[in-house]
Each structure stands twice: as C-alpha cells, then as structure tokens.
Amino acid sequence: MALAPNMRRLSRRSVLRFGVAAVLAATAGVEPLEAQQKAAQNVVKYQQTPKGNQECDRCLQFLPPASCKLVAGKINPKGWCLLFAPKPK
C-alpha cells in the first residue's frame, strides 16, 4: 500500500507514547477521591436515629468514631441515611 508523500506510518511505540501522554494530560486536573466533597446530610436524608436495624455503625461507609466516607459532618453511630450499605459479614 503506497502512502501519500505527506503521510508516514506510526510505530506502535509512538502510538503508546502519545496514549500515555494523553492519559497523563487528561488526569492532571483530577482530584483524588479523598479530596472530593462529601454529600450534605440533608441531601442524603441523614437522621440521628436508625431505620430499623440499619444504623451507621453497621454501614460500610462509616468511619469510627463519628465520621463517614460519603457524608459530611459529625455522624451518630446509631444514625441512618439513604446511602446505607451493610458491611459484609
């Protein structure tokens, strides 16, 4: 196959280099998960009391003694919100 004079073949190495450079450029402005904002308590309908047997200290997202990976502010271990996800047994 003849290529036009102004076209050249790209090597796999140059394609890989371009791909890596593109990924690095695209992720340069991305904040790590820890730096992302947490949801406001009113948005996730957080309440100070449990909903049945669903309570924050039984949730996968709960961080003892009184915090959450996903919800902002102080969290009551016996509270509840819409993001409740039971810890695996």
C-alpha distances in whole Angstrom, upper triangle without the diagonal:
4,6,10,12,15,12,12,11,14,16,18,21,21,20,23,25,25,26,29,30,29,32,34,34,35,37,39,42,42,46,47,48,52,52,51,54,56,57,61,63,64,61,61,64,66,69,72,73,71,69,71,70,67,68,66,67,65,62,58,58,62,62,66,68,67,64,61,57,56,60,61,65,67,67,70,69,71,69,66,63,61,58,60,58,60,60,59,62
4,7,9,12,10,10,11,14,17,19,22,21,21,24,25,24,26,29,29,29,32,34,34,35,38,39,42,43,46,47,49,53,52,52,55,57,58,61,64,65,62,62,65,67,70,73,74,72,71,73,72,68,69,67,68,67,63,60,59,63,63,67,69,69,65,62,58,57,61,62,65,68,68,71,71,72,70,68,65,62,60,62,60,62,62,61,64
4,6,8,6,7,8,12,15,18,20,18,18,22,23,22,23,27,26,26,29,31,31,32,35,36,38,40,43,44,47,50,49,49,52,54,55,59,62,62,59,59,63,64,68,70,72,70,69,71,70,66,67,65,66,65,61,58,57,61,61,65,67,66,62,59,56,55,58,59,63,65,65,69,68,70,68,65,62,60,57,60,58,60,60,59,62
4,6,5,8,10,14,17,20,22,20,20,23,24,22,24,28,27,27,30,32,31,32,35,36,38,40,44,45,47,50,50,49,52,54,56,59,62,63,59,60,63,65,68,71,72,71,70,72,71,68,68,66,67,66,62,59,58,62,62,66,68,67,63,60,56,56,58,60,63,66,66,69,69,71,69,66,63,61,58,61,59,62,61,61,64
4,6,8,11,14,17,20,22,19,20,24,24,22,25,28,27,27,30,32,31,32,36,36,38,40,44,46,48,51,50,50,53,55,57,60,63,64,60,61,65,66,70,72,74,72,72,74,73,69,69,67,68,67,64,61,60,63,63,66,69,68,64,61,57,57,60,60,64,67,67,71,70,72,70,68,65,62,60,62,61,63,63,62,66
4,7,10,13,16,19,20,17,18,22,21,20,22,25,24,24,27,29,28,29,32,33,35,37,41,42,45,48,47,46,49,52,54,57,60,61,57,58,62,63,67,69,71,69,69,71,70,67,67,64,65,65,61,58,57,60,60,64,66,65,61,58,54,54,56,57,61,64,64,67,67,69,67,65,62,59,57,60,58,61,60,60,63
4,7,9,13,16,17,15,15,19,19,17,20,23,22,22,25,27,26,27,30,31,33,35,39,40,43,46,45,44,47,50,51,55,58,59,55,56,59,61,64,67,68,67,66,68,67,64,64,62,63,62,58,55,54,57,57,61,63,62,58,56,52,51,54,55,58,61,62,65,65,67,65,62,59,57,54,57,55,58,57,57,60
4,6,10,13,14,12,13,16,17,16,18,21,20,21,24,25,25,26,29,30,33,34,38,39,41,44,44,44,47,49,51,54,57,58,55,55,59,60,64,66,68,66,66,67,66,63,63,61,62,61,57,54,53,56,56,60,62,61,57,55,51,50,53,54,58,61,61,64,64,66,64,62,59,56,54,56,54,57,56,55,59
4,6,10,11,10,10,14,15,14,16,19,19,20,22,24,24,25,28,29,32,33,37,38,40,43,43,42,46,48,50,53,56,57,54,54,58,59,62,64,66,64,63,65,64,61,61,58,59,58,55,52,51,54,54,58,60,59,56,53,49,49,52,53,56,59,59,62,62,64,62,60,57,55,52,54,52,54,54,53,56
4,7,8,6,7,10,11,11,13,15,16,16,19,20,21,22,25,26,29,30,33,34,36,39,39,39,42,45,46,50,53,54,51,51,55,55,59,61,62,61,60,62,61,57,58,55,56,55,52,48,47,51,51,54,56,56,52,49,45,45,48,50,53,56,56,59,58,61,59,56,54,51,49,51,49,51,50,49,52
4,5,5,6,9,10,11,12,14,16,17,19,20,21,23,25,26,29,30,33,33,36,39,39,39,42,45,47,50,53,54,51,51,55,55,59,61,62,60,60,62,60,57,57,54,55,54,51,47,46,50,49,53,55,55,51,49,45,45,48,49,53,55,55,58,57,60,58,56,53,51,48,50,48,50,49,48,51
4,6,5,6,9,10,10,12,14,15,16,18,20,21,23,24,27,28,31,31,33,36,36,36,40,42,44,47,50,52,49,48,52,52,56,58,59,57,57,58,57,53,54,51,52,50,47,44,43,46,46,50,52,52,48,46,42,42,45,47,50,52,52,55,54,57,55,53,50,48,45,47,45,47,45,44,47
4,5,5,6,9,10,11,12,14,15,17,18,20,21,22,26,26,29,29,32,35,35,35,39,41,43,47,50,51,48,48,52,52,56,57,59,57,57,58,57,53,53,51,51,50,47,43,43,46,45,49,51,51,47,45,41,41,45,46,49,51,51,54,53,56,55,53,50,48,45,47,45,47,45,44,47
4,5,5,6,9,10,10,12,14,15,16,18,20,21,24,25,28,29,32,34,34,34,38,40,43,46,49,51,48,47,51,52,55,57,59,57,57,59,57,54,54,51,51,51,48,44,43,46,46,49,51,51,47,45,41,41,44,45,48,51,51,54,54,56,55,53,50,48,45,47,45,47,46,46,49
4,5,5,6,9,10,10,12,14,15,16,18,20,23,24,27,27,30,33,33,33,36,38,40,44,47,48,45,45,49,49,53,55,56,54,54,56,54,51,51,49,49,48,45,42,41,44,44,47,50,49,45,43,39,39,42,43,47,49,49,52,52,54,52,50,47,45,42,44,43,45,44,43,46
4,5,5,6,8,10,11,12,14,15,17,18,21,22,25,25,27,30,30,30,34,36,38,42,45,46,43,43,47,47,51,52,54,52,52,54,52,49,49,46,46,46,42,39,38,41,41,44,47,46,43,40,36,36,40,41,44,47,47,50,49,51,50,48,45,43,40,42,40,42,41,40,43
4,5,5,6,9,10,11,12,14,16,16,20,21,24,24,27,29,29,30,33,36,38,42,45,46,43,43,47,47,51,53,54,53,53,55,53,50,49,46,47,46,43,40,39,42,41,44,46,46,42,40,36,37,40,41,44,46,47,50,49,52,50,48,46,44,41,43,41,43,42,42,45
4,6,5,6,9,10,10,12,14,15,18,19,23,24,26,29,29,29,32,35,37,40,43,45,42,42,46,46,50,52,53,52,52,54,53,49,49,46,47,46,43,40,38,41,41,45,47,46,42,40,36,36,39,40,43,46,46,49,49,51,50,48,45,43,40,42,41,43,42,42,45
4,5,5,6,9,10,10,12,14,17,17,21,21,24,27,26,26,30,32,34,38,41,42,39,39,43,43,47,49,50,49,49,51,49,46,46,43,44,43,40,36,35,38,38,42,44,43,39,37,33,33,36,37,40,43,43,46,46,48,47,44,42,40,37,39,37,40,39,38,42
4,5,5,6,9,10,11,12,15,16,19,19,22,24,24,25,28,31,33,37,39,41,38,38,42,42,46,47,49,48,48,50,48,45,44,41,42,41,38,35,33,36,36,39,42,41,37,35,31,31,35,35,39,41,41,45,44,47,45,43,41,39,36,38,36,38,37,37,40
4,6,5,6,9,10,11,14,15,18,19,22,25,24,25,28,31,33,36,40,41,38,39,42,43,46,48,50,49,49,51,50,46,46,43,43,43,40,36,35,38,37,40,42,42,38,36,32,32,35,36,39,41,42,45,45,48,46,44,41,40,37,39,38,40,39,39,43
4,5,5,6,9,10,13,14,17,19,21,24,23,23,26,29,31,34,38,39,36,36,40,41,44,46,48,47,47,49,48,44,44,41,42,42,38,35,33,36,36,40,42,41,37,34,31,30,33,34,37,40,41,44,44,46,44,42,39,38,35,37,36,39,38,38,42
4,5,5,6,8,11,11,15,15,18,21,20,20,24,26,28,32,35,36,33,34,37,38,41,43,45,44,44,46,44,41,40,38,39,38,35,31,30,33,33,36,38,37,34,31,27,27,30,31,34,37,37,41,40,43,41,39,36,35,32,34,33,35,34,35,38
4,5,5,6,9,10,13,14,17,20,19,20,23,26,28,32,35,37,34,34,38,38,41,43,45,44,44,47,45,42,41,38,38,38,35,32,30,33,32,35,37,37,33,31,27,27,30,30,34,36,37,40,40,43,41,39,37,36,32,35,34,36,35,35,39
4,6,5,8,10,13,15,18,21,19,20,23,26,28,31,35,36,33,34,38,38,42,44,46,45,45,48,46,43,42,39,40,40,37,34,31,34,34,37,39,38,34,32,28,28,30,31,34,37,38,41,41,44,42,40,37,36,33,36,35,38,37,38,41
4,6,7,8,12,14,16,19,18,17,21,23,25,29,32,33,30,31,35,35,39,41,43,42,42,44,43,40,39,36,38,37,34,31,29,32,32,35,37,36,32,29,26,25,28,28,32,35,35,39,39,41,39,37,34,33,30,33,32,35,34,35,39
4,6,5,9,10,13,16,14,15,18,21,23,26,30,31,29,29,33,33,36,38,40,39,40,42,41,37,36,33,34,34,31,28,26,29,28,32,33,32,29,26,23,22,25,26,29,32,32,36,36,38,36,35,32,31,28,30,29,32,31,32,36
4,6,8,11,14,16,14,15,18,22,24,27,30,32,30,30,34,34,38,39,41,41,41,44,43,39,38,35,36,36,33,30,28,30,29,32,34,33,29,27,24,24,26,26,29,32,33,36,37,40,38,36,33,33,30,32,32,34,34,35,38
4,6,10,13,14,12,12,15,19,21,24,27,29,27,28,31,31,35,37,39,39,39,42,41,37,36,33,34,35,31,29,26,28,28,31,32,31,27,25,22,21,24,23,26,29,31,34,35,37,35,34,31,30,28,30,30,33,33,34,38
4,7,9,11,10,10,13,16,19,22,25,27,24,25,28,28,32,34,36,35,36,39,37,34,33,29,31,31,28,25,22,25,24,28,30,28,24,22,19,18,21,21,24,27,28,31,32,34,32,30,28,27,24,27,26,29,29,30,34
4,6,8,6,7,10,13,16,19,22,24,22,23,26,26,29,31,33,33,34,36,35,31,30,27,28,29,25,23,20,22,21,25,26,25,21,19,16,16,18,18,21,23,24,28,29,31,29,28,26,25,22,25,25,27,27,29,32
4,5,5,7,11,13,16,19,22,24,22,22,26,25,28,29,32,31,32,34,33,29,28,24,25,26,23,20,17,19,18,22,24,22,19,17,13,14,17,17,20,22,23,26,26,29,28,26,24,24,21,23,22,25,24,25,29
4,5,5,9,10,13,16,19,21,19,19,22,21,25,26,28,27,28,31,29,26,24,21,22,22,19,16,14,16,15,19,21,20,16,13,10,10,13,14,17,19,20,23,23,26,24,23,21,20,17,19,19,21,20,22,26
4,6,8,9,13,16,18,21,19,19,22,21,24,25,27,26,28,30,29,25,23,20,20,22,19,16,13,15,13,17,18,17,13,12,9,10,12,12,15,17,18,21,21,24,23,22,20,21,18,19,19,21,20,23,26
4,7,9,13,15,18,21,19,19,23,21,25,26,28,28,30,32,31,28,26,22,23,25,21,19,16,17,16,19,20,19,15,14,11,12,13,12,15,18,19,23,23,26,24,24,22,22,19,21,22,24,24,26,29
4,7,10,13,16,18,16,16,20,19,23,24,27,27,27,30,30,26,24,21,23,24,20,18,15,17,16,20,21,19,15,13,10,10,11,11,14,17,18,22,23,25,23,22,19,19,17,19,20,23,23,25,29
4,7,9,12,14,13,14,17,16,20,21,24,24,25,28,28,24,22,19,21,23,19,18,15,16,16,19,20,17,14,12,10,8,9,8,11,15,16,20,21,23,21,19,17,17,15,18,19,22,23,25,29
4,7,9,12,10,10,14,13,16,18,20,21,22,25,24,21,19,16,18,19,16,15,12,13,13,16,17,15,11,9,7,5,5,5,9,12,13,16,17,20,17,16,13,14,12,15,16,19,20,23,26
4,6,8,7,7,10,10,14,16,18,19,19,23,23,19,18,15,18,19,16,16,12,14,15,18,19,15,12,10,9,6,5,6,9,12,12,16,17,19,15,14,11,11,10,13,15,19,20,23,26
4,6,5,7,9,9,12,14,17,18,19,22,23,19,18,15,19,20,17,18,15,15,16,19,19,15,13,11,12,9,6,6,8,11,11,15,17,18,15,13,11,12,12,14,17,20,22,25,28
4,5,6,6,5,8,10,13,14,15,19,20,16,15,13,16,18,15,17,14,14,15,17,17,13,12,11,12,10,6,6,7,9,9,12,14,15,11,10,8,10,11,13,16,19,20,24,27
4,6,5,6,9,12,14,15,16,20,21,18,17,15,19,20,18,20,17,17,19,21,21,17,15,14,16,13,10,10,11,13,12,14,17,17,13,12,9,10,12,14,18,21,23,26,29
4,6,8,11,14,16,17,17,20,22,18,17,16,20,21,18,19,16,17,19,22,22,18,16,14,15,11,9,10,12,15,14,17,19,19,15,13,9,9,10,13,17,20,22,25,28
4,6,9,12,14,14,14,17,18,14,14,13,16,17,14,16,13,14,17,19,20,17,14,12,13,10,8,10,12,14,12,14,16,16,12,9,6,5,7,10,13,16,19,22,25
4,6,10,11,12,11,15,17,14,13,13,17,17,15,17,15,16,18,20,20,17,16,14,16,13,10,12,13,14,12,13,15,14,11,8,5,6,9,11,14,17,20,23,26
4,7,9,10,10,14,15,12,11,10,13,15,13,15,13,13,15,17,17,13,12,11,14,11,8,10,10,11,9,10,12,11,7,6,4,7,9,10,14,16,18,22,24
4,6,7,9,12,14,12,10,10,13,15,14,17,15,14,17,17,17,13,14,13,16,15,12,13,12,11,9,9,11,9,6,5,6,10,12,12,15,17,19,23,25
4,7,10,13,14,12,9,9,12,14,14,17,16,14,16,15,14,12,13,13,17,16,13,14,12,10,8,6,8,7,4,7,9,13,14,13,17,17,19,23,24
4,7,9,10,9,8,9,12,13,14,17,17,15,17,17,16,14,15,15,19,18,15,17,16,14,11,8,9,6,4,6,9,13,14,13,16,16,18,22,23
4,6,7,6,5,8,10,10,11,15,15,13,16,16,16,14,15,15,18,17,16,18,17,15,12,9,9,6,5,5,8,11,13,10,13,13,15,19,19
4,6,5,7,10,12,12,12,16,16,15,19,19,20,18,18,17,19,18,17,19,19,18,15,13,12,9,8,6,8,10,12,10,12,13,16,18,19
4,5,8,11,13,12,13,17,18,17,20,20,21,20,20,19,22,21,20,23,23,21,17,15,14,11,11,9,12,13,15,12,14,13,16,18,18
4,6,10,11,9,11,14,16,15,18,18,19,18,19,18,20,20,19,22,22,20,17,14,12,10,10,10,12,14,14,11,12,10,12,15,15
4,7,9,7,8,11,12,12,15,16,17,16,16,15,17,16,16,19,19,18,14,12,11,8,8,7,9,10,11,7,9,8,11,13,14
4,6,6,7,10,11,9,13,13,13,12,13,12,15,15,14,16,16,14,11,9,7,5,5,5,8,11,11,8,10,9,11,14,15
4,5,5,8,8,6,9,10,11,9,9,8,11,12,11,13,13,11,8,7,5,6,5,5,8,11,10,7,9,9,10,14,15
4,5,8,9,6,8,8,9,9,10,10,12,14,13,16,15,13,9,8,5,6,8,9,12,14,13,10,11,9,9,13,14
4,7,9,8,10,11,12,13,13,12,13,15,15,18,18,16,13,12,8,9,10,10,12,14,12,9,8,6,6,9,10
4,5,5,9,11,13,12,11,9,10,11,12,15,16,15,12,12,9,10,10,9,10,11,9,6,5,5,5,9,11
4,6,9,11,14,13,12,9,9,10,12,15,17,16,14,14,12,14,13,12,12,13,10,8,6,6,5,8,11
4,7,10,12,11,9,6,5,7,9,12,13,13,11,13,11,13,12,11,11,12,8,8,7,9,8,12,15
4,6,9,8,6,4,6,8,9,11,12,11,8,10,8,11,10,10,11,13,10,9,9,10,9,13,15
4,6,6,5,5,7,10,10,12,12,10,9,11,9,13,13,13,14,16,14,13,13,13,12,15,17
3,5,6,8,10,13,13,14,13,10,9,10,8,12,13,14,16,19,17,15,15,15,14,17,18
4,6,9,12,15,14,14,12,9,8,9,7,11,12,15,17,20,18,17,18,17,16,19,20
4,7,11,12,11,11,9,6,5,6,6,10,10,12,14,17,16,15,16,17,16,20,21
4,7,9,8,8,7,6,5,8,8,12,11,12,13,15,14,13,15,16,15,19,21
4,5,5,7,8,8,7,10,10,12,11,11,11,13,10,11,12,13,13,17,19
4,6,8,10,11,10,13,13,16,14,14,13,14,10,11,12,14,13,16,19
4,7,10,12,11,14,14,16,14,12,10,11,8,10,11,14,15,18,21
4,7,9,8,11,13,14,12,11,9,10,9,11,13,16,17,20,23
4,7,8,12,14,16,13,13,12,14,12,14,17,19,20,23,26
4,6,10,12,15,12,13,13,15,15,16,18,20,21,25,27
4,7,10,12,10,12,13,16,15,16,18,20,20,24,26
4,6,8,7,9,10,14,13,13,15,16,17,20,22
4,5,5,8,11,14,14,13,16,16,17,20,22
4,6,8,11,15,14,12,14,13,14,17,18
4,7,11,14,14,12,14,13,15,18,19
4,7,11,12,10,13,13,15,19,20
4,7,8,7,10,11,14,17,19
4,5,6,10,12,15,18,20
4,6,9,12,15,18,21
4,6,10,12,15,18
4,6,9,12,15
4,7,9,12
4,6,9
4,6
4
